Amino acid sequence: MAELSYISGPRGDRLAYVFTPGAGPCVVFLSGYRSDMEGTKAVHLEAWAVARGRAFLRLDYAGHGASGGVFEDGCIGDWAADAEAVIRAATEGPMVLVGSSMGGWIACLLSQRLDLAGFVGIAAAPDFTEDGFWAGFSDGQRRRVMEEGGIELPSAYEDPYVVTRKLIEDGRRNLVLRAPLPMTWPVRLLQGTEDEAVERSVALALLDRIEADDLRLTLVKGADHRFSDPACLSAIEAAIEAVS
């Protein structure tokens, strides 16, 4: 198992990552909102890549996991910049981006900046700050976000968390479902039918917006947002192989 490494991020935060050298294209795992690189999918895929001699990178955005920074200070644009900085420091050549939930949104942004060999989206959640948080807020909640700077929301997985005005406003600057999204490499999108956090309509919208010659969306019956049982992990492995 490779050791934890660090770089100084774009805003001065210490960013943690684990890079395992091997054959390319490097597989880069991008985790979700309030998740980190110690999650089931990231660790499983690292072991899968090592067993096949593949290069693999997992990382934590600022305010997540082993990285420095405060979660509430961050936003989509910041976390995308963090991921880009780590990727450029740790890897070279074309890569396969594997984005889980928010990581799928970040992968869409980075796909327009980096040299990709393929993209795998797992319950990808592009534009969730606008189409999820903001769209679901009452008028009173919207006022509190804009006037007070944030609002605390309950979580189905962990402690309550704060949605900030910065997150909402930055999210609007980074929307990807409002215009065509060109991708000249193979793309595989995976979505569970029982996902309680990302509706199937989001996967379909992403399918419609991505412009790619080799693009497939797979709906997995009964899978939830975690998408990490043995069958789901096997599906991710197959998707990576298909785009590599």
URQUIJO-V587943 format. One record per run of one state. SS is the DSSP state (a for helix, b for strand, c for the rest). FROM is the first residue (numbers start at 1). LEN is the number of residues. If there is no record, write none. Layout:
ss={SS,SS}
from={FROM,FROM}
len={LEN,LEN}
This chain:
ss={c,b,c,b,c,b,c,a,c,b,c,a,c,a,c,b,c,a,c,b,c,a,c,a,c,b,c,b,a,c,b,c,b,c,a,b,c,b,c,a,c}
from={1,4,9,14,21,23,31,40,52,54,60,71,74,76,91,95,101,102,111,116,123,128,137,139,149,150,154,161,165,174,181,183,186,193,200,210,212,215,221,230,244}
len={3,5,5,7,2,8,9,12,2,6,11,3,2,15,4,6,1,9,5,7,5,9,2,10,1,4,7,4,9,7,2,3,7,7,10,2,3,6,9,14,1}
